[in-house]
């Protein structure tokens, strides 16, 4: 065999191997259908939980953190659910949550849990430790209606006092500040 033929044969073998590996990878990584659309409702397994099973009542917000817990916000406290049982969460590492009247929740892609309270204040659970933010940290005393994170990783807290505007929590500095004015800042009170 000439050197030219050997190179072509090896290239063909490599190409075949790469194609075979690609097919195996594509089949292995292909998205699987979670449920057959042909199933009837009576064929599905369904579990429900009620107050008799320990489920809290009056749930106003739900989120799921990276560790798999479902977190439930209620006027009577914060609860977490592991798929089997409900557990009231009052604090961690010796730090208690400042209120049991939880109004909003947000789980970040990094695994933090942000908790907003009906009568003001925000807490963040990060790596098993709690940091509480209040009016002393620049957060207005108002219901925390929503918590979100922008593409830069900044966490935003929306309160019921629209004339104050949203507040930006600066991760790593443990500060909360008002964002700079923008044409999108809402002035006036919510509900008017």
C-alpha positions in Angstrom: 0.0 0.0 0.0 1.2 3.4 -0.7 1.3 6.1 2.0 -1.5 7.9 0.3 -3.9 4.9 0.6 -3.0 4.3 4.2 -3.8 7.9 5.1 -7.1 7.7 3.3 -8.0 4.4 5.1 -7.1 5.9 8.5 -9.2 9.0 7.7 -12.1 6.8 6.7 -11.8 4.8 9.9 -11.6 8.0 12.0 -14.5 9.5 10.2 -16.6 6.3 10.8 -15.5 6.3 14.5 -16.4 9.9 15.0 -19.8 9.4 13.2 -20.5 6.3 15.4 -19.6 8.2 18.6 -21.7 11.2 17.5 -24.7 8.9 16.9 -24.3 7.2 20.3 -23.9 10.6 22.0 -26.9 12.1 20.2 -29.1 9.1 21.2 -27.8 9.1 24.7 -28.3 12.9 25.2 -31.5 13.1 23.2 -34.4 14.6 25.3 -36.7 12.0 26.6 -40.4 12.6 26.8 -41.4 12.9 30.4 -44.8 11.5 29.8 -46.7 9.8 27.0 -49.3 12.1 25.5 -51.5 9.0 24.9 -52.1 8.4 28.6 -55.5 9.1 30.1 -55.7 11.0 33.4 -56.7 7.8 35.3 -53.4 6.2 34.2 -51.3 8.8 35.9 -49.9 8.6 39.4 -51.0 11.6 41.4 -50.2 12.5 45.0 -51.7 15.4 46.9 -50.9 16.8 50.3 -53.3 18.6 52.6 -53.1 20.2 56.0 -53.7 16.7 57.5 -50.4 15.7 55.8 -48.6 18.7 57.3 -48.9 20.9 54.2 -49.3 24.6 55.2 -52.3 26.5 54.2 -52.5 29.9 52.6 -49.5 29.5 50.3 -48.7 32.8 48.5 -45.4 31.9 46.8 -43.5 28.8 45.8 -40.0 28.3 44.5 -37.5 25.4 44.2 -33.8 25.7 45.2 -30.9 23.7 43.6 -30.9 21.2 46.5 -34.4 20.1 45.4 -36.4 21.6 48.2 -39.7 23.3 47.4 -40.1 26.4 49.5 -43.5 27.6 50.4 -44.3 31.2 51.6 -47.3 31.7 53.9 -48.6 34.3 56.4 -47.7 31.8 59.1 -44.1 31.0 58.1 -41.7 29.6 55.6 -41.9 25.9 54.9 -39.7 23.6 52.9 -40.8 20.3 51.3 -38.5 17.5 50.3 -41.1 15.4 48.4 -42.1 13.5 51.5 -42.6 15.9 54.4 -43.1 19.5 55.2 -40.8 21.3 57.6 -41.2 24.8 59.1 -38.0 26.8 58.5 -37.4 29.5 61.1 -33.7 30.0 60.7 -30.2 28.5 60.3 -26.8 28.8 61.9 -28.2 30.5 64.9 -29.9 33.3 62.9 -33.6 33.5 62.9 -35.9 34.9 60.2 -37.2 38.3 61.3 -40.8 37.5 60.5 -43.1 34.6 60.0 -45.3 36.6 57.5 -43.5 35.6 54.3 -44.8 37.1 51.1 -42.4 36.4 48.2 -39.6 33.9 47.4 -36.9 33.7 44.8 -34.3 31.0 44.2 -31.2 32.2 42.3 -29.4 30.0 39.8 -26.5 29.9 42.2 -28.7 28.2 44.9 -29.5 31.2 47.2 -33.0 31.6 48.6 -34.3 35.2 48.8 -37.3 35.7 51.2 -39.5 38.8 51.2 -41.8 39.7 54.0 -45.3 41.2 54.1 -44.3 44.1 56.4 -40.9 44.8 55.0 -37.5 43.3 55.0 -35.7 40.7 53.0 -33.5 37.7 54.0 -31.2 35.6 51.9 -30.2 32.0 52.8 -26.8 31.4 51.2 -24.7 28.3 52.0 -26.7 27.6 55.2 -26.3 31.1 56.5 -29.0 33.8 56.8 -28.5 37.5 56.1 -31.4 39.8 57.0 -31.9 43.2 55.3 -34.1 45.9 56.8 -34.7 49.6 56.7 -31.3 50.1 58.3 -29.7 48.6 55.2 -31.7 50.9 52.8 -34.7 48.7 52.2 -38.0 50.6 52.6 -40.5 49.4 55.1 -43.0 48.1 52.7 -44.3 44.7 51.5 -41.8 42.9 49.3 -43.9 42.0 46.3 -41.3 40.4 44.1 -37.6 39.5 44.0 -35.8 38.8 40.7 -32.3 38.7 39.3 -31.0 40.4 36.2 -28.5 39.0 33.7 -25.6 40.6 35.5 -26.5 38.8 38.7 -27.9 41.8 40.6 -30.8 40.9 42.7 -33.8 43.3 42.6 -36.4 43.8 45.3 -39.8 45.3 44.3 -41.8 46.7 47.2 -45.4 48.0 47.5 -44.1 51.6 47.6 -43.7 52.2 43.9 -42.5 55.8 44.5 -39.5 54.4 46.2 -38.7 52.2 43.3 -37.0 48.8 43.2 -34.0 48.2 45.3 -30.8 46.5 44.1 -29.0 44.2 46.5 -25.3 44.3 45.8 -24.1 40.7 46.4 -20.8 40.6 48.2 -21.2 44.1 49.7 -24.2 43.3 51.8 -25.7 46.6 50.8 -29.1 47.6 49.3 -29.4 50.7 47.3 -31.9 52.5 45.1 -31.1 52.1 41.4 -30.2 55.1 39.4 -33.2 56.9 37.9 -34.3 55.6 34.5 -37.2 56.4 32.2 -38.8 53.2 33.4 -38.9 54.1 37.1 -42.5 54.1 38.3 -43.6 57.0 40.4 -46.7 57.0 42.6 -48.2 54.4 44.8 -49.3 50.9 43.7 -53.0 50.4 43.4 -53.8 54.0 42.3 
